[in-house]
Amino acid sequence: MELFTVLKLTMSLGSSTQGPKRSTECLESQELQTPSSFQDNPLQQLQLASQEVLEKAKKSGRSKCPRCSSSRMFYCYTCFVPVETVPTKEIPTVKLPLKIDIIKHPNETDGKSTAVHAKLLAPDDVTIYKYPCIPEYEEKRHEIALIFPGPNSVSVKDIAFHLQKYTKKGVCNSDDDCSKEPVLKQAKIDPKEEKSPNECIPSSRNEGTGLKKIIFIDSTWNQTNKIITDERLQGLLQVELKTRKTCFWRHQKGKPDTYLSTIEAIYYFLVDYHQEILKENYKGQYDNLLFFFSFMYTLIKNAKCCAGKE
């Protein structure tokens, strides 16, 4: 369901066959909901900046993009900037511990992609590329990971251990399978001193895992093969996220509810990275990455509820 369609649906509820009464009751029920009544909404516990600016923009309707003058709701998904009715100073900015590259499939509809959320909210740390125009990563393989599930993917907590096989000169050449377990030099390792993957993580936050950049693919799952098989992405360490259920309202038909939207995948990776790699308590540092996503989720859920679709 398109966001603009949802907004029109929300505004037209008062003129439905059940009249203003149903609209009033629906709005009242939304205002009276308590945390216990939101058990089906995992986004309720996020520590977000005030979304009042989005509420005001919703009421005023579509607005112009300050750069291309296109009519948009909340933000321009082409120019990656808020519209005129959403002042940039009222949008939170998130500082990330890593750089993020998002590779967008050329057939992925701009207006339906959540990748733009990351660029809007973490502009200094996020770059979006439209495939096939992507960087060469070969010389930086020792500090890059690709977030994508697969038979040789590793967990977030084991990133440090698996990145050890990469060097600036590229230990893994094109004939090697770099996604497999590295072969250690057993002659130099005392069995009593051999460490587990988790013990290989440096204590210094600056050293971290050696990881400096993560790559995400923004496309439907049926379109990913064209990108993931690109030779420029071969040999990169692949990381698979923990299983979590998506809240995305454009869930892909026939796919399990564990297939996340791009912004959800970015958010959950960073939470895991913060806890399992940086070894720090998570206190909502990256929650504002879901600033737009959570607002739209609630807006669409409420509109569907009031329309009798749930």
Solvent accessible surface area in square Angstrom, and as a share of the most:
residue,aa,sasa,rsa
1,M,70,0.31
2,E,81,0.36
3,L,22,0.11
4,F,78,0.32
5,T,64,0.37
6,V,0,0.00
7,L,2,0.01
8,K,103,0.44
9,L,42,0.21
10,T,38,0.22
11,M,122,0.55
12,S,54,0.35
13,L,17,0.09
14,G,30,0.29
15,S,95,0.61
16,S,43,0.28
17,T,145,0.85
18,Q,110,0.49
19,G,16,0.15
20,P,96,0.61
21,K,146,0.62
22,R,73,0.27
23,S,19,0.12
24,T,69,0.40
25,E,88,0.39
26,C,14,0.08
27,L,87,0.43
28,E,87,0.39
29,S,59,0.38
30,Q,42,0.19
31,E,140,0.63
32,L,140,0.70
33,Q,66,0.29
34,T,69,0.40
35,P,102,0.64
36,S,76,0.49
37,S,59,0.38
38,F,32,0.13
39,Q,155,0.69
40,D,90,0.47
41,N,5,0.03
42,P,79,0.50
43,L,13,0.06
44,Q,68,0.30
45,Q,138,0.61
46,L,29,0.15
47,Q,115,0.51
48,L,55,0.27
49,A,36,0.28
50,S,81,0.52
51,Q,44,0.20
52,E,101,0.45
53,V,7,0.04
54,L,0,0.00
55,E,69,0.31
56,K,122,0.52
57,A,1,0.01
58,K,40,0.17
59,K,158,0.67
60,S,74,0.48
61,G,17,0.16
62,R,97,0.36
63,S,15,0.10
64,K,117,0.50
65,C,1,0.01
66,P,78,0.49
67,R,170,0.62
68,C,58,0.35
69,S,69,0.45
70,S,34,0.22
71,S,59,0.38
72,R,38,0.14
73,M,17,0.08
74,F,1,0.01
75,Y,17,0.06
76,C,0,0.00
77,Y,65,0.25
78,T,76,0.44
79,C,27,0.16
80,F,66,0.27
81,V,18,0.10
82,P,14,0.09
83,V,4,0.02
84,E,107,0.48
85,T,56,0.33
86,V,2,0.01
87,P,49,0.31
88,T,99,0.58
89,K,183,0.77
90,E,82,0.37
91,I,15,0.08
92,P,18,0.12
93,T,101,0.59
94,V,8,0.05
95,K,147,0.62
96,L,8,0.04
97,P,45,0.28
98,L,9,0.04
99,K,91,0.39
100,I,1,0.01
101,D,4,0.02
102,I,0,0.00
103,I,0,0.00
104,K,15,0.06
105,H,9,0.04
106,P,53,0.34
107,N,107,0.55
108,E,28,0.13
109,T,74,0.43
110,D,45,0.23
111,G,30,0.29
112,K,86,0.37
113,S,8,0.05
114,T,7,0.04
115,A,1,0.01
116,V,5,0.03
117,H,2,0.01
118,A,0,0.00
119,K,47,0.20
120,L,17,0.08
121,L,0,0.00
122,A,1,0.00
123,P,57,0.36
124,D,113,0.58
125,D,6,0.03
126,V,2,0.01
127,T,56,0.33
128,I,33,0.17
129,Y,64,0.24
130,K,104,0.44
131,Y,18,0.07
132,P,80,0.50
133,C,99,0.59
134,I,16,0.08
135,P,37,0.23
136,E,132,0.59
137,Y,5,0.02
138,E,109,0.49
139,E,125,0.56
140,K,105,0.44
141,R,21,0.08
142,H,32,0.14
143,E,23,0.10
144,I,4,0.02
145,A,0,0.00
146,L,1,0.01
147,I,15,0.08
148,F,28,0.12
149,P,50,0.31
150,G,26,0.25
151,P,140,0.88
152,N,59,0.30
153,S,24,0.15
154,V,17,0.10
155,S,43,0.27
156,V,5,0.03
157,K,84,0.35
158,D,24,0.12
159,I,0,0.00
160,A,6,0.05
161,F,18,0.08
162,H,16,0.07
163,L,9,0.04
164,Q,99,0.44
165,K,21,0.09
166,Y,12,0.05
167,T,58,0.34
168,K,156,0.66
169,K,198,0.84
170,G,25,0.24
171,V,87,0.50
172,C,11,0.06
173,N,82,0.42
174,S,112,0.72
175,D,133,0.69
176,D,72,0.37
177,D,69,0.36
178,C,3,0.02
179,S,21,0.13
180,K,114,0.48
181,E,111,0.50
182,P,20,0.12
183,V,146,0.84
184,L,59,0.29
185,K,145,0.61
186,Q,116,0.52
187,A,109,0.85
188,K,163,0.69
189,I,50,0.25
190,D,64,0.33
191,P,114,0.72
192,K,190,0.81
193,E,128,0.57
194,E,88,0.40
195,K,128,0.54
196,S,51,0.33
197,P,45,0.28
198,N,72,0.37
199,E,109,0.49
200,C,40,0.24
201,I,26,0.13
202,P,52,0.33
203,S,122,0.79
204,S,45,0.29
205,R,125,0.45
206,N,149,0.77
207,E,110,0.49
208,G,7,0.07
209,T,14,0.08
210,G,34,0.33
211,L,10,0.05
212,K,125,0.53
213,K,54,0.23
214,I,0,0.00
215,I,0,0.00
216,F,6,0.02
217,I,23,0.12
218,D,5,0.03
219,S,20,0.13
220,T,44,0.26
221,W,68,0.24
222,N,121,0.62
223,Q,47,0.21
224,T,13,0.08
225,N,100,0.51
226,K,118,0.50
227,I,0,0.00
228,I,28,0.14
229,T,80,0.47
230,D,17,0.09
231,E,146,0.65
232,R,57,0.21
233,L,5,0.03
234,Q,92,0.41
235,G,23,0.22
236,L,5,0.02
237,L,0,0.00
238,Q,39,0.17
239,V,0,0.00
240,E,77,0.34
241,L,30,0.15
242,K,111,0.47
243,T,111,0.65
244,R,54,0.20
245,K,138,0.58
246,T,21,0.12
247,C,15,0.09
248,F,37,0.15
249,W,36,0.13
250,R,45,0.17
251,H,74,0.33
252,Q,52,0.23
253,K,196,0.83
254,G,85,0.82
255,K,57,0.24
256,P,68,0.43
257,D,66,0.34
258,T,48,0.28
259,Y,70,0.26
260,L,29,0.14
261,S,9,0.06
262,T,16,0.09
263,I,0,0.00
264,E,3,0.01
265,A,15,0.11
266,I,0,0.00
267,Y,16,0.06
268,Y,32,0.12
269,F,0,0.00
270,L,0,0.00
271,V,17,0.09
272,D,1,0.00
273,Y,8,0.03
274,H,5,0.02
275,Q,80,0.36
276,E,32,0.14
277,I,6,0.03
278,L,21,0.11
279,K,131,0.55
280,E,66,0.30
281,N,117,0.60
282,Y,47,0.18
283,K,142,0.60
284,G,12,0.12
285,Q,80,0.36
286,Y,7,0.03
287,D,6,0.03
288,N,32,0.16
289,L,0,0.00
290,L,1,0.01
291,F,0,0.00
292,F,1,0.00
293,F,0,0.00
294,S,8,0.05
295,F,14,0.06
296,M,10,0.04
297,Y,27,0.10
298,T,43,0.25
299,L,14,0.07
300,I,3,0.02
301,K,50,0.21
302,N,33,0.17
303,A,2,0.01
304,K,46,0.19
305,C,66,0.40
306,C,4,0.02
307,A,34,0.26
308,G,49,0.47
309,K,127,0.54
310,E,128,0.57
